[in-house]
Amino acid sequence: MRIVLLGNPITKKNSQRILYKFLGRGRKTPFIAPSKAFVDYQESCLLQIKRPPSPISARVNMRCIYYMKTKHKVDLGNLLAATCDILVKAKVLEDDNCKIVAAHDGSRVRYDKIFPRVEIEITEMEDEIP
């Protein structure tokens, strides 16, 4: 399966916000939420993804090539985590645990000022050797 998500890739962990859930009677409890930039990016991605008939539950390698708008340093691990979370929310993946997303072989970050995006290639892996 091949998916291309247009837009400058954004991590979920940068610029998190502390928001409050109101419990009534003047009580509130804090919780951590992703940045507005990530929420907007995620919504854009969800609109671009064509959902498969059923979520992927087999062991897969998820190769992601990120084309960033700037040459700033980014954390590949955080980009991969954000992409996995988006694909789970879109019901492309059943879950992003290691029994399903077993590898990210070939993933990398590149630069493309004009056409920022992430190119995702999901391929099924052979059964694990005991």
Secondary structure as UniProt FT lines:
FT   STRAND          2..6
FT   TURN            14..15
FT   STRAND          17..24
FT   TURN            25..26
FT   STRAND          27..33
FT   HELIX           36..48
FT   STRAND          60..68
FT   HELIX           76..89
FT   TURN            90..91
FT   TURN            98..100
FT   STRAND          101..103
FT   TURN            105..106
FT   STRAND          108..111
FT   STRAND          117..124
//
